[in-house]
Every structure is written in structure tokens, then in C-alpha cells.
Amino acid sequence: MTHSYVKSPCVMVCNQDENDICTGCFRSGKEIEEWNFYDDDEKRAVLKRTYQRYNAIHHGPGAKPEK
């Protein structure tokens, strides 16, 4: 097993909404379950989606990601 340099976005607030998205880290249930099997590129893609979900929820669809 190789070491991953991409840290999990988990904030220990595990609560799935009606769309199966965690309200703490904004990952889907599948992404949470499979996180440890993803390589770093896949993890970065998940993180990008979590940022998009966060912004869509907190700033509306099409919002530009926060820096």
C-alpha cells in the first residue's frame, strides 16, 4: 500500500442528507465508503466535487468556488 498525501475531508459530523451527501464533508455515501481505495488523483477529484457541493448549498448553483 502506498502512502496517500491527500487528507480526508472528514470533520466527524457524519450525517447524510436526503441526497446521500454528508452534511459535514460533502462527500456522497459511496465516496466515503470508497475513500481508502482511491488513489490521490481520484481523491482530488472527490475534493473538487465536495467544494462544488458546498458552494451550491451555501451560495446557490453556479456559484464560484471560494478561494
C-alpha positions in Angstrom: 0.0 0.0 0.0 1.3 3.4 -0.9 1.0 6.4 1.3 -1.6 9.0 0.3 -0.8 12.7 0.6 -4.4 13.7 0.2 -6.1 14.2 3.5 -9.7 13.1 4.1 -12.1 15.9 4.3 -14.0 14.2 7.2 -14.8 16.6 10.0 -16.5 13.9 12.2 -20.0 15.3 11.5 -21.4 12.2 9.8 -25.0 12.9 8.7 -26.3 12.1 5.2 -28.9 14.3 3.8 -31.8 13.2 1.5 -29.4 13.1 -1.4 -26.9 10.8 0.4 -24.4 13.7 0.8 -22.7 14.1 4.2 -23.5 17.5 5.7 -20.1 17.6 7.3 -17.7 16.8 4.5 -20.0 17.0 1.5 -19.0 13.6 0.1 -21.5 11.1 -1.1 -22.0 7.9 0.8 -20.2 6.0 -2.0 -17.3 8.4 -1.9 -17.0 8.0 1.9 -17.1 4.2 1.7 -14.5 4.0 -1.1 -12.2 6.8 0.0 -9.4 4.5 1.2 -9.4 2.7 -2.1 -9.0 5.8 -4.2 -5.6 6.9 -5.5 -4.5 10.6 -4.9 -5.9 11.8 -8.3 -9.3 10.2 -7.5 -9.3 11.8 -4.0 -8.5 15.2 -5.5 -11.5 14.7 -7.9 -13.7 13.9 -4.9 -12.4 17.0 -3.1 -13.3 19.2 -6.1 -16.8 17.8 -6.1 -17.1 18.5 -2.3 -16.2 22.1 -2.9 -18.8 22.4 -5.7 -21.4 20.8 -3.5 -20.6 23.1 -0.6 -20.8 26.2 -2.8 -24.0 25.0 -4.4 -25.6 24.5 -1.0 -24.3 27.7 0.6 -24.1 30.1 -2.3 -26.5 28.7 -4.9 -26.0 26.7 -8.1 -23.3 28.0 -10.4 -21.5 29.9 -7.6 -17.8 30.4 -8.0 -15.7 28.4 -5.5 -14.3 30.2 -2.5 -10.6 30.8 -2.6 
